[in-house]
Amino acid sequence: MSKLLFDFFPLLLFFAAYKFYGIFVAAGVAIAASAIQVGAHWLRHHRLETIHLVTFVVILVFGGLTILLRDELFIKWKPTIVNWLFALIVFGTQFIGRKTALERVMGNQLELPGSVWRNVNLSWGLFFVVVGALNLYIAFYFRPDLDPQARTEFWVNFKVFGLLGLTFVFAVAQMAFLYRHIELDEGEEDG
């Protein structure tokens, strides 16, 4: 539970800062929280996590542009850029290297056939592409009849609760898929 909170604390601080102070302060808070996250992880484990580092660099660039240019367009692109970068990494490992990205991350906990790892990896890559596109739709095309502040409010809520909810549901579905294969493998060994 503490790892989950640690992973999502920049998002939670972004949301709180937005609700109290607006998008520009929230962008600055997200940058600072991501920097703290990367630094704390480094101090504790003496290594960097790719997910934290990629997120920090993207929030630094796009959050920084949001603050510098006083234009929320940049911060709205951030979830799409992060998700599409992860998709690129995940898809890249489908063809380059001996292990897929998901096998590298979870391979110490699970022993699965290469074909299952490739399917899970491909599923996550597609998920990242879809949620990146969905973020663009919500940020720039959904409900054009609303005033700009209401649209930003809707996007922030979607970013925090919608994307988080979609990721949770997809992760649970992936666990169910993996569990089927684990049970099948154990059943085959017993028989």
TORNUFI-786265 format. One line per field, with one value per residue: residue number from 1; x, y, z of N, C-alpha, C, O in turn. Coordinates in steps of 0.001 Angstrom, whole numbers, plus 524288, in hexadecimal, padded with zeros to 5 digits. Example, Ala and Ser with C-alpha at 12.3 -4.5 7.8 and 13.67 -1.06 7.14 Angstrom:
<sites>
i: [1:2]
nX: [83386:83232]
nY: [7E9C6:7F736]
nZ: [81E78:81BA8]
caX: [8300C:83566]
caY: [7EE6C:7FBDC]
caZ: [81E78:81BE4]
cX: [83390:83264]
cY: [7F31C:8001E]
cZ: [81E78:81EBE]
oX: [8379C:83461]
oY: [7F309:80472]
oZ: [82111:81F67]
</sites>
This chain:
<sites>
i: [1:2:3:4:5:6:7:8:9:10:11:12:13:14:15:16:17:18:19:20:21:22:23:24:25:26:27:28:29:30:31:32:33:34:35:36:37:38:39:40:41:42:43:44:45:46:47:48:49:50:51:52:53:54:55:56:57:58:59:60:61:62:63:64:65:66:67:68:69:70:71:72:73:74:75:76:77:78:79:80:81:82:83:84:85:86:87:88:89:90:91:92:93:94:95:96:97:98:99:100:101:102:103:104:105:106:107:108:109:110:111:112:113:114:115:116:117:118:119:120:121:122:123:124:125:126:127:128:129:130:131:132:133:134:135:136:137:138:139:140:141:142:143:144:145:146:147:148:149:150:151:152:153:154:155:156:157:158:159:160:161:162:163:164:165:166:167:168:169:170:171:172:173:174:175:176:177:178:179:180:181:182:183:184:185:186:187:188:189:190:191]
nX: [80330:807C0:80F02:80854:80365:80C52:80F03:806B2:8062C:809D3:801D5:7F908:7FBC1:7FC3E:7F19B:7ED01:7F20F:7EE62:7E3A9:7E39F:7EA10:7EADD:7EE83:7F8D9:7FEDE:7FD58:802DC:80D2B:80DDE:80CDC:8162B:81DA6:81AA7:81C73:8273D:82A67:826C2:82D14:836FF:835D3:8341F:83DA7:8448A:84114:841C2:84A79:849FB:8437E:83616:8306F:82631:82433:82C28:82A6B:8207A:822E6:829E4:8234E:81B42:82121:8244F:81A7F:813F0:81A34:81A22:80F8F:80ED5:81649:812CE:808C5:8005C:7F755:7F6B9:7FFD5:8013E:7F8B4:7FB61:802B3:7FF9D:7FD57:806D9:80D65:80846:808F2:813C2:815FE:8108E:8169E:8201B:81CB8:818A6:821DD:827E4:82312:827D9:8326B:83CE1:83DB6:83601:8291E:82421:81CE7:81F3F:8293A:826F2:81FDE:82374:8297F:8224B:81AFA:81A3E:818EF:8152D:81BE9:8150C:80C18:80FFA:81245:80821:80375:80A03:8081C:7FD90:7FE12:803C5:7FC91:7F4A0:7F988:7FA66:7EFC4:7EBB1:7F1B9:7EE11:7E3AE:7E4D5:7E7D7:7DE98:7D74E:7DC28:7DC6B:7D404:7CA90:7BDFF:7BD52:7B6A3:7B707:7BBE1:7C956:7CE03:7C76C:7C8EF:7D37F:7D2E2:7CCDF:7D3F3:7DC74:7D79E:7D57A:7DFC2:7E3EC:7DC8C:7D76E:7DF73:7E589:7DE3B:7DBE5:7E5BA:7E6CC:7DE59:7E173:7EAFE:7E775:7E1BF:7EA0E:7EF90:7E85E:7E8B9:7F345:7F304:7ECE2:7F3D4:7FBCD:7F6DA:7F464:7FE66:80223:7FADF:7FD35:80713:804DE:7FF1B]
nY: [7FB58:804C8:80641:807A7:810FE:81759:81702:81C67:825F0:82FBF:831AC:8326C:83B34:84293:842E0:846AF:85071:85513:855D9:85D1C:8657E:8668F:863D2:866C8:86799:85D5C:85815:85AF2:8566C:84BF1:84A75:84C33:84432:83B41:83BFE:83AC8:830AB:82AB4:82CF4:8292D:81E98:81BFC:81DFD:81688:80CAF:80CF3:80D26:81090:810F4:80DDD:81109:8193D:82032:82278:82700:82F99:8357B:837F4:83D87:845A9:84AD4:84CBE:8507E:858AD:85EEA:86170:867D5:86FAE:873F5:87624:86FE1:8664C:85E4D:85857:85251:84C16:84588:83F18:834F6:82F0F:82F1A:829DD:8200B:81CD1:81C6C:81426:80C64:80BEE:80839:7FE89:7F995:7F992:7F230:7E942:7E63B:7E7F3:7E325:7D8C5:7D7AA:7DC4A:7E8FE:7E81B:7DE36:7DFF8:7E6A7:7E0E3:7D6CB:7D219:7CF8C:7C942:7BDBA:7BB82:7B6F3:7BB78:7BEC1:7C1C8:7CA28:7D0DC:7D2CC:7D7DB:7E076:7E540:7E79A:7EF23:7F6D6:7F9C7:7FD69:80645:80C8F:80E32:8132D:81C1A:820E6:8222D:82961:8323C:833E6:83620:83EEC:84660:84581:841E4:845A2:85069:858A7:85C2D:865EF:86A66:86928:861D8:85963:85756:854A2:84B80:84569:8448D:83EBF:835B1:832B6:83062:8296B:823A9:81FBE:81A90:8136F:80DA2:80934:80315:7FBE2:7F714:7F2AB:7EB66:7E4CA:7E105:7DBB3:7D3C1:7CE89:7CB39:7C4F0:7BC98:7B7A2:7B501:7ADE5:7A638:7A30D:79EDD:796D9:7907D:78D33:786E6:77ED3]
nZ: [80000:802EB:7FAD6:7F25F:7F546:7F567:7EACD:7E669:7EB4A:7E6BB:7DF6B:7E5DD:7EBD1:7E3BC:7E0FE:7EA5D:7EB36:7E20E:7E434:7EC63:7E92C:7DE45:7D0B3:7CDF2:7D71D:7DA33:7D267:7D4DF:7DEDF:7DC1E:7D68F:7DE8A:7E59F:7DF94:7DE47:7E8B0:7EA31:7E328:7E774:7F1DA:7F007:7EBA1:7F415:7FB20:7F5D8:7EF87:7E4C0:7D8C8:7D4F6:7C903:7C64E:7CD6A:7CAC0:7BFF5:7C0B5:7C718:7C0A8:7B837:7BD55:7C130:7B7FA:7B27F:7BA78:7BDAD:7B494:7B49C:7BD73:7BB37:7B199:7B41B:7B0CA:7B067:7A955:7A7FD:7B13E:7B06C:7A85F:7ACF5:7B21E:7A92B:7A393:7AAD8:7AB84:7A103:79FC6:7A6A2:7A127:79824:79C56:7A056:79734:7916F:796BA:793A0:78ABD:78BC3:792CB:79C8F:7A405:7A6C4:7AA71:7B2BA:7B682:7BA39:7C275:7C8BD:7C8A6:7D08B:7D818:7D338:7CBA1:7BEEA:7B226:7A68B:79E88:7A3F7:7A9D6:7A175:79D9F:7A647:7A707:79D42:79EAE:7A6C6:7A183:799B2:7A03E:7A4B8:79BBE:79953:7A293:7A25B:79932:79C28:7A449:79E5D:798C8:7A0DD:7A552:79D26:795F4:79A0A:79DD4:79940:79AA4:7A4BD:7ADC7:7ADF6:7B82D:7BD1F:7B678:7B84C:7C2D4:7C1FE:7BC41:7C372:7CB79:7C5B9:7C32E:7CD11:7D1FD:7C9F5:7C2EE:7CA55:7CE5A:7C526:7C367:7CC66:7CB29:7C1CE:7C502:7CC72:7C5D8:7BFDF:7C799:7C9B8:7C028:7C040:7C932:7C605:7BF41:7C603:7CCC6:7C554:7C22D:7CBC9:7CD38:7C4AC:7C77A:7D024:7CBD5]
caX: [80000:80B14:81136:8042F:802EF:81111:80EC1:80291:805E6:809F5:7FCA8:7F587:7FD2F:7FA84:7EBF7:7EBEA:7F3D5:7EAC8:7DEAB:7E433:7ED07:7EA96:7F1B9:7FE56:80141:7FD3D:80737:811EC:80DB4:80DE8:81BCC:8206A:81965:81F32:82CCF:82AE9:825F0:831D1:83B31:834D7:834FB:8434E:846E1:83F7A:84318:84F40:848E4:83EFD:83211:82F4F:82116:824B1:82FA9:827B3:81C58:82553:82BED:81EE5:81899:824AD:82400:81540:81234:81D52:817FF:80A77:80FBF:8193A:80FA4:80381:7FCD8:7F634:7F70F:80461:80057:7F4BD:7FE0E:8063F:7FE22:7FDC9:80C66:80F5E:80615:80B0F:81936:815CC:80F02:81B3E:823B9:81A5D:818A9:8274C:829DA:820AF:82B3D:837EF:83E4F:83BB5:8316F:825B8:8244B:819ED:82231:82D83:824C8:81D26:8259D:82B73:81DE0:817D9:81CC4:81511:8176D:81D09:81072:8089D:81266:81192:802A1:802A2:80CEA:80527:7F8C5:7FF65:8052B:7F7AC:7F202:7FC13:7F8E9:7EA3A:7EAC8:7F41F:7EA5E:7DF19:7E639:7E77F:7D912:7D4E3:7DEA4:7DBE0:7CF80:7C5D7:7BAA4:7BF43:7B2D1:7B833:7BFBB:7CE99:7CEFF:7C47C:7CB8B:7D84A:7D11F:7CB61:7D8C4:7DF5C:7D4E5:7D66D:7E544:7E4D7:7D91F:7D652:7E410:7E6FB:7DA56:7DCC7:7EA8C:7E5AB:7DB0C:7E4A6:7EEC5:7E499:7E0B4:7EF00:7F0B6:7E4E8:7EAFF:7F80A:7F196:7EB32:7F874:7FEAF:7F3F8:7F500:803B3:8028F:7F7BF:80016:80B71:802CC:7FCC9]
caY: [80000:8096A:806F1:809D8:8167D:819EB:81785:81FFB:82ACB:83480:83266:83439:8409D:845A9:84387:84A2C:855BB:8572A:85733:861B5:869E8:866E4:86068:86852:865DB:857A5:8565C:85B85:85278:846E0:84A4B:84B87:83F0A:83752:83C60:8384D:82B0E:82889:82D67:825A5:8193D:81B65:81DAF:811AD:807EC:80DE3:80C60:81385:80DF1:8102C:813A6:81E35:8239A:82443:82A8E:83475:83886:83A07:8419B:84A1A:84DA3:84EA3:853C2:85D72:86228:86360:86C2D:873C5:87671:876F6:86D41:8610D:85A8B:854EB:84E90:84869:841BE:83BDF:82F70:82C7C:82E53:825C0:81B08:81B46:81AC9:80ED4:808F9:80B55:804B9:7F951:7F764:7F8AD:7ED45:7E4DD:7E4D4:7E8A2:7E0CB:7D38A:7D7FA:7E0D3:7ECB1:7E604:7D9D3:7E242:7E8ED:7DD10:7D194:7CFD4:7CDA4:7C585:7BACE:7BAA2:7B62C:7C03B:7C07D:7C47C:7CF41:7D42E:7D46F:7DBAF:7E519:7E7A2:7E9CD:7F3FB:7FAB1:7FBBA:80070:80B62:80F98:80FA6:81724:820F1:82343:823BF:82E45:83681:834D4:838C5:84403:84A34:844F6:84079:849DC:8559B:85C97:85E13:86A20:86830:86792:85D02:85535:8560A:851E6:8463A:842A0:84347:83A66:83111:83145:82E17:82505:82075:81CCA:81719:80F3A:80A52:80646:7FF20:7F7D2:7F432:7EF8B:7E6F4:7E13E:7DE85:7D7E3:7CF44:7CBC4:7C89E:7C0ED:7B80E:7B4FB:7B2CA:7A932:7A25F:7A0FE:79B9B:79230:78D3C:78ABE:782DF:77AA3]
caZ: [80000:80314:7F599:7EF25:7F6CE:7F3A3:7E51D:7E4C2:7EE4D:7E377:7DD1C:7EA01:7ED0D:7DF3B:7E176:7EEC9:7E9D3:7DE24:7E6B7:7EFBF:7E6FD:7D898:7CD68:7CDAD:7DC05:7DA10:7CF13:7D807:7E301:7D9A1:7D56E:7E381:7E7C4:7DC68:7DFA7:7EDD5:7E966:7E0CB:7EB4C:7F643:7EE39:7EB0B:7F945:7FDBA:7F2F8:7EC7C:7DF34:7D6E4:7D241:7C3E4:7C657:7D033:7C7D9:7BB3A:7C26B:7C8E9:7BC3A:7B52E:7C05E:7C170:7B300:7B131:7BECF:7BD63:7B057:7B664:7C114:7B88A:7AD84:7B641:7AD22:7B268:7A512:7A8A4:7B572:7AE8B:7A504:7B00E:7B299:7A415:7A272:7AE4D:7A9E4:79BEE:7A09D:7A8BF:79CD5:794D4:79F23:7A092:791EB:78FE1:798EF:790D2:7865B:78D11:797CC:79DA5:7A76B:7A612:7AED9:7B722:7B8B1:7BD4C:7C73D:7CBFC:7C7E0:7D568:7DB2B:7D038:7C776:7BAD8:7ACEF:7A391:79B94:7A799:7AADE:79CD3:79D72:7AA71:7A56C:798FB:7A0F9:7A978:79D8C:7976D:7A453:7A50C:79717:799C2:7A69F:7A077:79587:79F30:7A6E9:79A8B:797A3:7A55B:7A624:798F4:7927E:79CD9:79FA4:797BA:79C29:7AA03:7AE08:7AEA3:7BD92:7BE1A:7B38D:7BB2A:7C78B:7C061:7BAD7:7C838:7CDF5:7C27C:7C3C1:7D22F:7D33C:7C559:7C147:7CEA4:7CE5D:7C092:7C44B:7D05E:7C8C3:7BE0E:7C7FB:7CEB1:7C17B:7BE8E:7CBBE:7C8D5:7BBAA:7C20E:7CCFE:7C2EA:7BD3C:7CA6D:7CE53:7C12D:7C285:7D06C:7CC2F:7C106:7CA47:7D3A3:7C8B1]
cX: [80363:80DA6:80D2C:80378:807A8:810DF:80AD9:80274:806A2:804A6:7F8D5:7F6B5:7FBA3:7F4B4:7EA95:7ED7E:7F037:7E5C0:7DF13:7E687:7ECEA:7EECB:7F783:80149:80182:801AD:80C5C:8123E:80EF0:813B7:81ED6:81F7B:81C26:8250C:82DD2:82A63:82ACE:83648:83A8D:835C6:83AD6:845F5:845B0:8419A:8482B:84EA0:84414:83B21:830AB:82A3F:8215F:827F2:82D0E:82385:81E9D:82734:8276F:81C0F:81C0E:8243F:81E93:812E2:81519:81B65:812B3:80B25:81247:815E5:80A0F:7FF60:7FC1A:7F653:7FB6E:8037F:7FC45:7F711:80135:80485:7FE93:80374:80E95:80D57:80843:810D9:8196F:8143C:813AD:81F2F:821AC:81A62:81E2E:82964:82729:82489:83109:838EF:83BD1:836B7:82E3C:82621:82172:81CA8:826C9:82B94:822A6:81F71:827D0:82716:81AD6:81B2A:81897:817CE:8182B:81852:80C9A:80ADA:811A3:80BF3:80179:80552:809FC:8002F:7F9DC:800EC:8005A:7F4A8:7F458:7FAB5:7F354:7E966:7ED6F:7F078:7E57A:7E022:7E5DC:7E1D4:7D679:7D718:7DD1D:7D6D2:7CA60:7C303:7BCB4:7BB80:7B3DA:7BC12:7C517:7CFC3:7CC3E:7C700:7D091:7D6EE:7CFB6:7D03E:7DBDE:7DCCB:7D5AC:7DC02:7E631:7E194:7D81C:7DAF5:7E5DD:7E342:7DB0A:7E1A1:7E9AA:7E27A:7DE3C:7E89D:7EC26:7E362:7E5B0:7F082:7ED55:7E6F7:7EFD6:7F6CF:7EFCB:7EFDE:7FBBE:7FC0E:7F4A5:7FA63:8044C:7FF88:7FA75:8048F:8098E:8010E:800E3]
cY: [804F3:80A69:8096C:80FA8:81994:81AE4:81BAC:82527:82FB5:835B8:8348B:839E1:84456:846E2:8475F:84FC6:8582E:8590F:85C39:86674:86A5A:863C6:861CF:866D3:85FE5:8557A:856B5:85779:84D14:84648:84938:84614:83AB7:83763:839CB:83267:82873:82895:829A6:81FFF:81832:81ABB:81878:80CCA:8084D:80C55:80FA1:80FCD:810CC:8133C:818F0:82216:825CF:8283F:82FC7:837D0:83AF9:83E4E:8466D:84D66:85006:851E8:858F0:86116:86475:86831:870C9:876CE:877A1:874B3:867A0:85CD3:8568E:850CB:84A89:8444E:83DC6:83632:82C71:82B52:829E5:82069:8193B:819E5:81540:80AF0:807E3:8079B:7FF26:7F6C6:7F63C:7F38C:7E87B:7E2C3:7E516:7E647:7DB78:7D3A0:7DCCD:7E44C:7EA76:7E15D:7DBCF:7E453:7E4B6:7D793:7CF09:7CD92:7C951:7C2BF:7B931:7B99B:7BB60:7C245:7C36C:7C9DC:7D2E7:7D62B:7D8A0:7E0D4:7E80E:7EA36:7EEFA:7F841:7FD1E:7FF0B:805ED:80ED2:8119C:813D8:81C4C:823CF:8252F:828D0:832E2:837E5:837EC:83E4E:84809:849E8:843BF:8455A:84F4E:85A03:85EDA:86293:867B9:8665A:8626A:8586A:85386:85301:84C38:84306:8410F:83EAB:83558:82F21:82E63:82929:8216A:81D2B:818F4:81272:80B80:806EA:801F0:7FAA3:7F48E:7F0B2:7EAC7:7E2F6:7DE54:7DA71:7D308:7CBFF:7C8BE:7C430:7BBF9:7B4EE:7B292:7ADCA:7A4D7:79FDF:79D65:79688:78E73:78A7F:78655:77E18:777FB]
cZ: [80000:7FDCB:7F1F5:7F053:7F4EB:7EDC2:7E35D:7E7B9:7EAF9:7E0FC:7E129:7EB8C:7E8A3:7DFC3:7E5D7:7ED81:7E5CF:7E0BC:7E9ED:7ECF6:7E108:7D5D4:7CD8B:7D2A8:7DC10:7D6B4:7D211:7DC5A:7E0BF:7D858:7DA6F:7E5C8:7E4BD:7DD8A:7E4E9:7ED5B:7E735:7E4C1:7EFDB:7F4B4:7EDA6:7F05F:7FBF8:7FB17:7EFD8:7E6C1:7DDC9:7D45E:7CD40:7C3F6:7C90F:7CD0D:7C2F3:7BCB4:7C431:7C45B:7B925:7B83C:7C0E0:7BC75:7B233:7B596:7BED7:7B920:7B1CF:7B9CF:7BE3D:7B4A5:7AF44:7B297:7AEE2:7AE2E:7A609:7ACD8:7B3C8:7AADF:7A826:7B09F:7AD72:7A2CE:7A5C5:7AC87:7A4A5:79C45:7A2D8:7A486:79946:7974C:79F0C:79B2E:7900A:791E8:796A4:78CB9:787A0:7926F:79890:7A0DD:7A621:7AAEA:7B39B:7B9A2:7BBF6:7C284:7CAE8:7CBD7:7CCC1:7D8C2:7D86D:7CC2C:7C38F:7B5AE:7AA14:7A0A3:79F14:7A8D2:7A637:79C67:7A191:7A8FD:7A126:79B08:7A3B4:7A593:79B0F:79B5B:7A4B0:7A060:797A9:79DF0:7A53B:79CBF:7985C:7A22C:7A323:79957:79C0E:7A5F2:7A207:795C3:79542:79EC5:79E44:79936:7A19B:7A9CC:7AF44:7B432:7BEDD:7BB36:7B645:7C017:7C63B:7BF0F:7BFAF:7CAF8:7CAE4:7C330:7C8E2:7D2F5:7CE96:7C3B1:7C573:7CEE4:7C9D3:7C148:7C845:7CE08:7C4F0:7C0D6:7CA66:7CA6B:7BFE3:7C2A6:7CB1C:7C449:7BD53:7C5CD:7CA39:7C107:7C18D:7CC39:7CA55:7C16C:7C730:7CFBE:7C880:7C3B8:7CDBB:7D096:7C5BC]
oX: [80219:80E6B:80E74:802FE:80713:81261:80B97:7FF09:8043B:80329:7F5C4:7F324:7F9ED:7F310:7E761:7EA92:7EF14:7E3D6:7DB58:7E52C:7EEC3:7F22E:7FACD:805B9:80566:803FD:80F8E:8166C:811BC:815EA:8222F:82325:81DFB:82787:831A6:82D47:82C7C:8390B:83E56:837F7:83CB8:8493E:848F9:8431D:849FB:8524A:8410B:83CAB:82FD3:82A03:81F0C:826A2:82D6E:82314:81C7E:8262F:827B7:81A9B:81A16:823DF:81E14:8101D:812D4:81B0E:8117E:8086D:81096:81620:806FB:7FB72:7FFCB:7F60B:7FAC0:804DD:7FC67:7F4E8:80248:807BC:80002:804B9:81157:8105A:8094F:812AF:81CA0:8165C:8148A:82159:8248C:81BF8:81F11:82C4F:828D3:8247B:8343A:83617:83854:83387:83055:82837:82359:81C66:8280E:82E39:82385:81D98:827FB:82808:81865:81E7A:81531:81C45:81565:8179B:80A1E:807FB:8107C:80B13:7FED4:80317:80973:7FEC3:7F6F4:7FF82:8000A:7F263:7F17B:7F9EF:7F244:7E6AD:7EB92:7EFD9:7E365:7DCB3:7E3CC:7E071:7D3CF:7D428:7DC92:7D575:7C635:7C56D:7BDB9:7BCF8:7B1CA:7BF28:7C555:7D24B:7CE80:7C72E:7D1C5:7D990:7D132:7D0A2:7DDBC:7DF7E:7D670:7DCE7:7E8EA:7E3B1:7D7F2:7DA85:7E784:7E4F8:7DAD1:7E19D:7EB95:7E3C7:7DDC2:7E97F:7EE6A:7E3EE:7E580:7F27D:7EF33:7E6F2:7F06F:7F950:7F10E:7EFD5:7FE31:7FEAD:7F562:7FAE3:806B5:8014E:7FA0B:805C6:80C42:8017A:7FFC6]
oY: [808CE:80EEE:80CDD:812D7:81DF7:81F13:81E2C:82867:833AB:83A44:83810:83CF7:848B8:84B5A:84AE1:8536F:85CD8:85D52:85F40:86AE6:86E45:86168:85E4F:864FC:85DA1:85179:85320:85556:84A02:8420E:845C5:8439B:836EC:83345:836F3:82F7D:82468:824B0:82735:81CF5:813FF:81749:81653:80918:80462:80A73:81135:80BF4:81588:81792:81CBA:826B3:82A7D:82C5D:833E7:83C83:83F88:8424C:84AD0:85230:854BB:855B3:85D0C:865D0:868E6:86C1B:87540:87B9A:879D8:87736:8648B:85831:851E9:84C3F:84611:8400A:83981:832BF:827DA:826FF:82683:81CB0:81498:81689:8120F:806A1:80375:8043A:7FB7D:7F243:7F25A:7F0D7:7E415:7DE22:7E2BC:7E75A:7D9E0:7D00C:7E0DA:7E2B4:7EAE2:7E0AB:7D98B:7E3D2:7E4F0:7D417:7CA3E:7CA13:7C611:7C51F:7B5FC:7BB38:7BF2D:7C702:7C727:7CDB8:7D784:7DAAF:7DC7B:7E509:7ECD4:7EE7C:7F2C0:7FCCB:801DE:80309:809C8:81387:8162F:817B0:82072:82890:82955:82C28:836FE:83C7B:83BD0:841F9:84CA6:84DAF:84484:848CE:85274:85E96:862FD:86301:8636C:86252:85F06:85410:84EE0:84F32:8489B:83E78:83CA3:83B0E:83131:82A6F:82A6D:8251B:81CA6:8186A:8149B:80E01:806BF:8024D:7FD95:7F614:7EFC5:7EC42:7E689:7DE43:7D9AD:7D643:7CEAA:7C732:7C42D:7C016:7B7A6:7B020:7AE82:7A9DC:7A04E:79B1D:79942:79264:789B3:78603:78265:779B8:77451]
oZ: [7FD70:7FC58:7EEDA:7ECC0:7F309:7EBED:7DF52:7E6CA:7EC41:7E083:7E003:7EC79:7E9A3:7DF14:7E519:7EE99:7E619:7DF9A:7EA2F:7EE31:7DEF2:7D849:7CD48:7D264:7DDC0:7D808:7D1CE:7DD61:7E32B:7D8FA:7DA94:7E7AC:7E70F:7DDBC:7E588:7EFDC:7E932:7E559:7F18B:7F7B8:7EF09:7F10C:7FEC1:7FDC5:7EDBA:7E445:7E12A:7D1EC:7CD3F:7C1E7:7C739:7CCBD:7C1E7:7BA41:7C2EF:7C43D:7B7A3:7B5FC:7C0FB:7BCB8:7B155:7B48B:7BFE0:7B9F0:7B06B:7B92A:7BED1:7B46A:7AC4E:7B16C:7AEDB:7AF6E:7A4FE:7AC15:7B58E:7AA58:7A636:7AFAB:7AD64:7A122:7A3C0:7AC18:7A3ED:7995C:7A12F:7A452:7979E:794A5:79DD5:79AA7:78D59:78F35:797A2:78B6D:784E8:79628:795AA:7A07A:7A49C:7AEF2:7B800:7BE62:7C002:7C680:7CFA1:7CE97:7CD13:7DBEB:7DAFE:7C99F:7C4B2:7B4ED:7AB17:7A040:79D56:7A8DA:7A6EC:79AFF:7A074:7A9AB:7A169:79957:7A30E:7A649:79A63:799EF:7A4EF:7A100:7969C:79CF5:7A6C9:79D19:7971A:7A28C:7A48B:798EF:79B1E:7A6F7:7A346:7931E:792FC:7A116:7A1C0:79912:7A2F0:7A623:7B168:7B4DD:7C16A:7BD40:7B68A:7C162:7C90A:7C08D:7BFFC:7CCA2:7CD31:7C3BB:7C904:7D473:7CF34:7C31A:7C43C:7CF93:7CA84:7BFEC:7C793:7CED8:7C4DB:7BF35:7CA65:7CB46:7BEB1:7C156:7CBE0:7C48E:7BBF1:7C597:7CBE7:7C131:7C0C4:7CD1D:7CBC2:7C0F0:7C6B5:7D16F:7C925:7C279:7CE46:7D28B:7C2D4]
</sites>
